Amino acid sequence: MVNKGFPKFGMSQAGAFVAALKNYNLPDFILVLVAKECKSELLERGRIDDRLQSMNDEALELLHKVFVGCEEDSAGKYAQYRFFAYVSSMYHKCEVIVNDTIPGVSGKNHKIPVAVKNNGMYIAVAHNKATGNPVNKKEQPDFMKWLTISKEGITGQC
C-alpha cells in the first residue's frame, strides 16, 4: 500500500515526468495497464499527480516515452497505448475495454481488441494497425470480415 502523503525518493527526473504527464488527460485504464506491465504500485483513487507519484520510475519513464516523447517501439505497443487514449477521448463517458471476448449465441467467443461499452451495451469496436505499412486494399476485406464477426458476436446473431 502506498501512503498518499509520503514523498517518493528516487530518480531525479520523476518530478519532471509527473509535472509533464499530469497535463495529459490519461485514462485510468491506461495507468492500470502501464502499472501492471512495469510491476508498479498505483493508487486506486486520488488526483492524477498523486496517482502518478505512486508509480515506480520504470512506469513513469514508459508513460513519458509514449505520450510526451511520442516514441515508437518495434512491437507497436507504444502506438497501441496512444490509440487506446484516442478512443477513450472520443467516448469519454463510456467504458473502454481492451482485449475483450464477446460470446456469440452459438457459444463461440470473439476476441475484440478494443470495445466501448455504454450502459452495459457495446457501442463501438476498434482495431489498430500499429506496425507495418499503411492499410491497403487487400487488407480491407479481412477487416470487414472481422467487423462482421464482431458485430454478430455483439448483437447475439452468431
C-alpha positions as CSV (number, residue, x, y, z in Angstrom):
1,M,0.0,0.0,0.0
2,V,1.3,3.4,-0.9
3,N,0.8,6.3,1.6
4,K,-0.8,9.2,-0.1
5,G,1.2,11.9,1.6
6,F,4.5,10.2,1.8
7,P,7.1,11.6,-0.8
8,K,8.8,9.2,-3.2
9,F,12.6,9.4,-3.5
10,G,14.3,8.0,-6.5
11,M,15.1,9.2,-10.0
12,S,15.6,12.9,-10.2
13,Q,13.6,13.1,-13.4
14,A,10.4,11.7,-11.7
15,G,9.2,15.1,-10.7
16,A,9.6,16.5,-14.2
17,F,7.9,13.4,-15.6
18,V,4.9,13.8,-13.2
19,A,4.7,17.5,-14.0
20,A,4.5,16.9,-17.7
21,L,2.2,13.8,-17.5
22,K,-0.4,15.4,-15.2
23,N,-1.3,17.8,-18.0
24,Y,-2.3,14.9,-20.2
25,N,-5.7,13.6,-19.5
26,L,-4.7,9.9,-19.3
27,P,-7.5,7.5,-18.7
28,D,-7.4,5.3,-15.6
29,F,-7.3,2.0,-17.6
30,I,-4.0,3.1,-19.3
31,L,-2.4,3.9,-16.0
32,V,-3.5,0.4,-14.8
33,L,-2.1,-1.3,-17.9
34,V,1.2,0.5,-17.6
35,A,1.4,-0.2,-13.9
36,K,0.8,-3.9,-14.5
37,E,3.3,-4.1,-17.3
38,C,6.0,-2.3,-15.2
39,K,5.1,-4.1,-11.9
40,S,4.3,-0.8,-10.3
41,E,2.0,0.2,-7.5
42,L,-0.8,2.6,-8.3
43,L,-3.2,4.5,-6.1
44,E,-6.7,3.4,-6.9
45,R,-8.2,6.9,-6.2
46,G,-6.9,10.4,-5.9
47,R,-5.7,13.3,-8.0
48,I,-3.8,12.4,-11.1
49,D,-0.4,13.8,-9.8
50,D,-0.8,11.7,-6.6
51,R,-1.5,8.6,-8.7
52,L,1.4,9.3,-11.0
53,Q,3.8,9.8,-8.0
54,S,2.7,6.4,-6.6
55,M,4.1,4.7,-9.7
56,N,7.7,3.5,-10.0
57,D,10.3,5.1,-12.1
58,E,10.0,2.5,-14.9
59,A,6.3,3.2,-15.3
60,L,6.8,6.9,-15.3
61,E,9.6,6.6,-18.0
62,L,7.3,4.5,-20.1
63,L,4.4,6.9,-19.9
64,H,6.8,9.8,-20.7
65,K,8.2,8.0,-23.7
66,V,4.7,7.1,-25.0
67,F,2.8,10.3,-24.5
68,V,5.3,13.2,-24.1
69,G,8.1,11.9,-26.3
70,C,5.8,10.1,-28.8
71,E,8.5,7.4,-29.3
72,E,7.9,4.2,-31.3
73,D,8.9,0.7,-30.4
74,S,9.3,-2.3,-32.7
75,A,6.3,-4.2,-31.3
76,G,3.9,-1.3,-31.7
77,K,2.9,-1.3,-28.0
78,Y,3.5,2.5,-27.6
79,A,1.2,3.2,-30.6
80,Q,-1.4,0.9,-29.0
81,Y,-1.4,3.0,-25.8
82,R,-1.8,6.2,-27.8
83,F,-4.6,4.5,-29.7
84,F,-6.4,3.5,-26.5
85,A,-6.1,7.1,-25.3
86,Y,-7.5,8.4,-28.6
87,V,-10.5,6.0,-28.4
88,S,-11.1,6.9,-24.8
89,S,-11.1,10.6,-25.6
90,M,-13.7,10.1,-28.3
91,Y,-16.0,8.2,-25.9
92,H,-15.1,10.0,-22.7
93,K,-18.2,9.0,-20.7
94,C,-18.1,5.3,-21.7
95,E,-16.1,2.3,-20.5
96,V,-13.2,1.3,-22.8
97,I,-12.4,-2.4,-22.6
98,V,-9.2,-3.8,-24.0
99,N,-8.7,-7.4,-25.4
100,D,-12.3,-8.4,-24.5
101,T,-14.0,-11.6,-25.6
102,I,-17.6,-11.4,-26.6
103,P,-19.7,-14.7,-26.6
104,G,-22.0,-15.3,-29.5
105,V,-25.3,-17.2,-29.4
106,S,-23.6,-20.4,-30.8
107,G,-21.1,-20.3,-27.9
108,K,-18.2,-19.2,-30.0
109,N,-16.1,-16.4,-28.3
110,H,-15.0,-13.5,-30.5
111,K,-11.9,-11.6,-29.4
112,I,-12.2,-7.8,-29.7
113,P,-9.0,-5.7,-29.3
114,V,-10.9,-2.5,-28.2
115,A,-14.5,-2.3,-27.3
116,V,-16.5,0.6,-26.0
117,K,-19.4,0.0,-23.6
118,N,-22.1,2.4,-22.5
119,N,-24.9,1.3,-20.1
120,G,-23.9,-2.4,-20.5
121,M,-24.1,-2.3,-24.3
122,Y,-21.3,-2.4,-26.8
123,I,-21.5,0.8,-28.9
124,A,-18.2,0.6,-30.8
125,V,-15.3,-1.7,-31.6
126,A,-11.9,-0.6,-32.7
127,H,-8.8,-2.2,-34.3
128,N,-5.4,-0.5,-34.7
129,K,-2.6,-1.5,-37.1
130,A,0.3,-0.4,-35.0
131,T,3.2,-1.7,-37.1
132,G,3.9,-2.2,-40.8
133,N,2.7,-0.4,-43.8
134,P,-0.5,1.6,-44.0
135,V,-3.7,-0.3,-44.6
136,N,-4.1,-1.3,-48.2
137,K,-7.0,-2.6,-50.4
138,K,-6.0,-6.3,-49.8
139,E,-6.4,-5.9,-46.0
140,Q,-9.8,-4.2,-46.1
141,P,-11.8,-7.3,-46.8
142,D,-10.1,-9.0,-43.8
143,F,-11.1,-6.1,-41.6
144,M,-14.7,-6.1,-42.9
145,K,-14.9,-9.9,-42.1
146,W,-13.5,-9.2,-38.6
147,L,-16.0,-6.4,-38.1
148,T,-19.0,-8.6,-39.3
149,I,-18.0,-11.4,-37.0
150,S,-17.6,-8.9,-34.1
151,K,-21.0,-7.4,-34.8
152,E,-22.6,-10.8,-34.8
153,G,-21.0,-11.6,-31.5
154,I,-22.1,-8.3,-30.0
155,T,-25.7,-8.5,-31.2
156,G,-26.0,-12.2,-30.5
157,Q,-26.7,-13.3,-34.1
158,C,-23.8,-15.7,-34.2
